[in-house]
Amino acid sequence: MNKISIKLIAPYGLCTILGGIVVFHVLVIIGVVPSDIVWGGKLKDTSQMLVFESLSVFINTVMLAVVASHAGFVKWRIPRKLVRFALWAMFIIFLLNSIGNLLSENETEKMVFTPLTILLAFFSLILALSGTPKSPSVDPAELVN
């Protein structure tokens, strides 16, 4: 049996989680998910929620694009140094966000999002340390064979 490499799991994990986060924040914007479970429960009104959540959707979409570019899932011509810098920035952002989640007054944010942001930080670190991938993309079948 082949071992599953964390270098193969990290880009798929990041893309899956970041995609889910984008959907989650869109659900907050449209009111399906209550806004008191985000931003430490400190949002004052709907206007502030719309600004913060729109910013979150934008930032998470950019991070998703960075990971997709790094992994070769998309064929964009983004300088490798810029992608690597962005991956290091993502690591730092997710690490700081983990601390923020731990300090949140909302138990859902603390219990659900802290482990998630720690995982995102770990995956970002793996990609930042890995440099340029050996192949432009990875076949999902390689993850299970």
Rosetta silent file (secondary structure, phi, psi, omega in degrees, C-alpha in Angstrom):
SEQUENCE: MNKISIKLIAPYGLCTILGGIVVFHVLVIIGVVPSDIVWGGKLKDTSQMLVFESLSVFINTVMLAVVASHAGFVKWRIPRKLVRFALWAMFIIFLLNSIGNLLSENETEKMVFTPLTILLAFFSLILALSGTPKSPSVDPAELVN
SCORE:     score description
SCORE:     0.000 S_00000001
   1 L     0.000  133.796  178.502    0.000    0.000    0.000 S_00000001
   2 L   -77.832  144.612  174.684    1.314    3.437   -0.924 S_00000001
   3 L   -78.138  143.778  176.204    1.619    6.085    1.741 S_00000001
   4 L   -85.948  126.194 -177.833   -0.503    9.176    1.261 S_00000001
   5 L   -86.446  133.933  176.444    1.721   12.243    1.106 S_00000001
   6 H   -62.639  -26.557  177.263    0.749   15.343    3.056 S_00000001
   7 H   -67.822  -24.585  175.659    2.125   17.310    0.090 S_00000001
   8 H   -85.939  -34.554 -178.436   -0.657   15.782   -2.008 S_00000001
   9 H   -73.542  -38.582 -173.181   -3.358   16.222    0.622 S_00000001
  10 H   -53.928  -50.703 -178.101   -2.522   19.855    1.484 S_00000001
  11 H   -66.672  -37.842  177.744   -3.632   21.548   -1.775 S_00000001
  12 H   -67.574  -40.360  178.145   -6.844   19.500   -1.981 S_00000001
  13 H   -63.616  -45.855  178.444   -7.532   20.115    1.700 S_00000001
  14 H   -61.485  -46.657 -179.261   -6.930   23.847    1.368 S_00000001
  15 H   -62.911  -41.484 -179.758   -9.100   24.150   -1.740 S_00000001
  16 H   -65.124  -48.974 -177.761  -11.915   22.152   -0.149 S_00000001
  17 H   -67.458  -44.994  179.787  -11.865   24.058    3.134 S_00000001
  18 H   -62.803  -39.781  175.867  -11.420   27.485    1.515 S_00000001
  19 H   -61.429  -42.352  177.275  -14.267   26.738   -0.905 S_00000001
  20 H   -64.093  -37.805  178.733  -16.436   25.740    2.047 S_00000001
  21 H   -65.538  -40.589  177.553  -15.473   28.929    3.895 S_00000001
  22 H   -60.551  -47.273  178.492  -16.489   31.057    0.902 S_00000001
  23 H   -60.324  -44.561  179.197  -19.871   29.297    0.801 S_00000001
  24 H   -56.320  -48.327 -177.903  -20.228   29.717    4.586 S_00000001
  25 H   -68.320  -32.416  173.921  -19.592   33.484    4.423 S_00000001
  26 H   -64.582  -39.856  177.742  -22.025   33.856    1.521 S_00000001
  27 H   -64.507  -33.540  174.586  -24.614   32.060    3.694 S_00000001
  28 H   -65.829  -45.123 -178.844  -23.903   34.582    6.482 S_00000001
  29 H   -59.447  -42.481 -177.024  -24.390   37.455    4.008 S_00000001
  30 L   -86.352   -0.396  172.558  -27.759   36.132    2.807 S_00000001
  31 L    91.318    5.798  178.712  -28.901   35.410    6.363 S_00000001
  32 L   -72.783  -38.408  177.833  -28.978   31.615    6.353 S_00000001
  33 L  -106.490  132.445 -179.219  -26.219   31.472    8.987 S_00000001
  34 L   -65.198  137.092 -175.845  -26.496   33.890   11.941 S_00000001
  35 H   -75.102   -8.503 -179.420  -23.871   36.629   11.881 S_00000001
  36 H   -77.886   -4.001  177.747  -23.285   36.442   15.636 S_00000001
  37 H   -99.287    6.561  177.226  -21.088   33.357   15.181 S_00000001
  38 L  -120.136  161.758  176.662  -18.490   35.199   13.081 S_00000001
  39 H    55.609   38.599  175.839  -15.976   37.936   13.845 S_00000001
  40 H    66.406   15.881 -178.740  -15.921   37.053   17.515 S_00000001
  41 H    70.210   18.666 -173.190  -19.589   37.969   17.868 S_00000001
  42 L  -105.147    7.727  178.862  -18.589   41.643   17.774 S_00000001
  43 L   -69.938  134.985 -173.257  -20.365   42.845   14.615 S_00000001
  44 L   -87.450  -35.153 -176.599  -22.563   45.844   15.465 S_00000001
  45 L  -156.845  177.453 -177.667  -25.065   45.916   12.608 S_00000001
  46 H   -62.967  -38.394  179.690  -25.985   44.560    9.187 S_00000001
  47 H   -61.328  -46.204  178.790  -23.931   47.179    7.366 S_00000001
  48 H   -64.538  -40.055  178.685  -20.774   46.221    9.249 S_00000001
  49 H   -60.736  -43.643 -179.260  -21.532   42.525    8.694 S_00000001
  50 H   -62.240  -41.028  179.151  -21.856   43.066    4.929 S_00000001
  51 H   -64.996  -51.181 -176.295  -18.495   44.849    4.750 S_00000001
  52 H   -65.698  -42.570 -178.964  -16.646   42.277    6.863 S_00000001
  53 H   -70.303  -37.570  176.390  -18.257   39.260    5.219 S_00000001
  54 H   -63.767  -41.814  176.432  -17.711   40.617    1.684 S_00000001
  55 H   -61.376  -41.613  179.302  -14.068   41.200    2.561 S_00000001
  56 H   -64.027  -43.233  177.712  -13.840   37.661    3.893 S_00000001
  57 H   -60.371  -45.051 -179.770  -15.353   36.203    0.707 S_00000001
  58 H   -61.648  -50.961 -177.209  -12.874   38.204   -1.385 S_00000001
  59 H   -62.325  -43.641  179.973   -9.804   37.252    0.679 S_00000001
  60 H   -67.083  -32.882  176.149  -10.736   33.563    0.822 S_00000001
  61 H   -67.934  -40.717  176.799  -11.355   33.528   -2.938 S_00000001
  62 H   -62.945  -44.188  179.002   -7.905   35.055   -3.539 S_00000001
  63 H   -62.969  -38.858  176.313   -6.340   32.441   -1.239 S_00000001
  64 H   -60.972  -41.660  178.254   -8.207   29.710   -3.120 S_00000001
  65 H   -64.624  -39.066  178.658   -6.773   31.084   -6.385 S_00000001
  66 H   -62.067  -48.251 -178.951   -3.242   31.091   -4.897 S_00000001
  67 H   -64.644  -43.727  179.613   -3.513   27.444   -3.837 S_00000001
  68 H   -61.602  -38.345  177.657   -5.071   26.413   -7.163 S_00000001
  69 H   -67.774  -46.905 -179.697   -2.240   28.152   -9.013 S_00000001
  70 H   -58.630  -42.994 -176.412    0.458   26.622   -6.804 S_00000001
  71 H   -78.601  -10.276 -178.564   -0.972   23.128   -7.210 S_00000001
  72 L    82.355   15.818  178.316   -1.360   23.492  -10.978 S_00000001
  73 L   -71.700  -26.034  175.926   -5.144   23.134  -10.845 S_00000001
  74 L  -128.415  153.521 -176.028   -5.358   26.273  -12.993 S_00000001
  75 L  -105.150   60.292  177.168   -2.894   27.488  -15.599 S_00000001
  76 L   -93.372  147.684  178.790   -2.435   31.100  -14.554 S_00000001
  77 L   -94.084   77.776  176.328    0.859   32.863  -15.058 S_00000001
  78 L  -106.034  129.097 -179.889    1.459   34.094  -11.532 S_00000001
  79 L   -54.175  133.527 -176.931    5.110   34.491  -10.581 S_00000001
  80 H   -57.502  -36.764  179.524    6.178   31.578   -8.347 S_00000001
  81 H   -64.091  -38.268  178.288    7.801   33.974   -5.861 S_00000001
  82 H   -66.516  -41.649  178.435    4.502   35.831   -5.464 S_00000001
  83 H   -63.275  -44.368 -179.744    2.625   32.556   -4.925 S_00000001
  84 H   -65.155  -40.643  175.262    5.165   31.415   -2.353 S_00000001
  85 H   -59.674  -44.153 -179.829    4.987   34.774   -0.560 S_00000001
  86 H   -63.348  -38.017  178.451    1.185   34.495   -0.517 S_00000001
  87 H   -65.168  -39.883  175.796    1.389   30.968    0.951 S_00000001
  88 H   -65.432  -41.169  177.752    3.627   32.254    3.772 S_00000001
  89 H   -61.956  -40.682  177.758    1.213   35.143    4.335 S_00000001
  90 H   -61.585  -42.629  178.307   -1.668   32.648    4.484 S_00000001
  91 H   -56.928  -48.165 -178.644    0.200   30.615    7.090 S_00000001
  92 H   -65.102  -43.803  179.646    0.659   33.703    9.267 S_00000001
  93 H   -60.158  -46.924 -178.535   -2.944   34.862    8.758 S_00000001
  94 H   -67.405  -34.673  177.115   -4.363   31.442    9.682 S_00000001
  95 H   -64.394  -47.133  178.132   -2.074   31.188   12.699 S_00000001
  96 H   -64.849  -37.802  178.536   -3.194   34.610   13.948 S_00000001
  97 H   -64.968  -34.467  176.549   -6.810   33.751   13.151 S_00000001
  98 H   -61.806  -42.092  177.624   -6.484   30.615   15.270 S_00000001
  99 H   -64.102  -43.892  177.477   -5.443   32.773   18.220 S_00000001
 100 H   -60.074  -41.363  178.624   -8.366   35.120   17.532 S_00000001
 101 H   -64.642  -39.067  177.533  -10.777   32.189   17.425 S_00000001
 102 H   -62.239  -31.754 -178.642   -9.456   30.911   20.749 S_00000001
 103 L   -89.680   -1.183 -177.938  -10.170   34.316   22.284 S_00000001
 104 L   -63.331  148.066  174.846  -13.662   34.550   20.783 S_00000001
 105 L   -80.883  -14.273 -178.285  -16.643   35.018   23.053 S_00000001
 106 L   -93.181  122.312 -177.487  -18.653   32.698   20.812 S_00000001
 107 H   -64.685  -35.705  178.168  -18.285   29.006   21.698 S_00000001
 108 H   -61.997  -46.646  179.466  -19.121   27.841   18.149 S_00000001
 109 H   -61.774  -41.904 -178.179  -16.359   29.984   16.718 S_00000001
 110 H   -65.950  -47.167 -172.448  -13.962   28.777   19.395 S_00000001
 111 H   -82.587  -32.245 -176.820  -14.743   25.063   19.119 S_00000001
 112 H   -94.005  -47.973 -171.111  -15.337   24.717   15.365 S_00000001
 113 H   -83.641  -23.588  176.821  -13.193   27.349   13.707 S_00000001
 114 H   -62.004  -52.258  178.312  -10.070   27.112   15.870 S_00000001
 115 H   -61.716  -35.061 -179.634   -9.233   23.550   14.740 S_00000001
 116 H   -64.911  -44.923 -179.552  -10.159   24.488   11.174 S_00000001
 117 H   -71.723  -28.797  173.680   -7.811   27.487   11.065 S_00000001
 118 H   -64.844  -42.883  177.197   -5.038   25.438   12.671 S_00000001
 119 H   -63.094  -42.646  177.327   -5.459   22.875    9.873 S_00000001
 120 H   -62.420  -39.920  177.667   -5.427   25.660    7.277 S_00000001
 121 H   -62.813  -44.694  179.625   -2.235   27.066    8.809 S_00000001
 122 H   -61.343  -48.669  179.348   -0.628   23.612    8.717 S_00000001
 123 H   -61.922  -40.677  179.036   -1.602   22.994    5.071 S_00000001
 124 H   -63.469  -41.273  177.781   -0.400   26.503    4.088 S_00000001
 125 H   -62.087  -43.812  178.301    2.928   25.877    5.803 S_00000001
 126 H   -57.277  -46.509 -179.312    3.332   22.559    3.961 S_00000001
 127 H   -69.336  -38.963  179.538    2.765   24.277    0.605 S_00000001
 128 H   -63.139  -37.130  179.698    4.983   27.257    1.470 S_00000001
 129 H   -78.677  -21.580 -173.147    7.830   24.905    2.375 S_00000001
 130 H   -77.562  -18.081 -177.755    7.303   22.627   -0.621 S_00000001
 131 L    70.960 -151.456 -179.106    8.344   25.130   -3.283 S_00000001
 132 L   -74.324  131.932  178.650    7.248   24.452   -6.831 S_00000001
 133 L   -61.079  151.808 -178.823    5.231   21.269   -7.235 S_00000001
 134 L   -71.595  -29.063  177.620    6.925   18.443   -9.163 S_00000001
 135 L  -128.652  154.098 -177.086    3.982   18.090  -11.536 S_00000001
 136 L   -63.604  -27.712  177.374    1.516   20.710  -12.739 S_00000001
 137 L  -153.869  163.436 -178.195   -1.401   18.852  -11.195 S_00000001
 138 L  -117.201  132.796  176.744   -2.117   15.763   -9.164 S_00000001
 139 L   -74.233  126.017 -179.395   -4.568   13.055  -10.135 S_00000001
 140 H   -55.561  -24.631  178.167   -7.036   12.563   -7.237 S_00000001
 141 H   -63.875  -26.422  179.246   -6.623    8.801   -7.724 S_00000001
 142 H   -66.468  -21.609 -178.924   -3.039    9.186   -6.448 S_00000001
 143 H   -72.759  -23.841 -176.629   -4.429   10.108   -3.041 S_00000001
 144 L  -112.763  -11.969 -179.607   -5.980    6.673   -2.522 S_00000001
 145 L   -96.142    0.000    0.000   -3.699    4.310   -4.449 S_00000001
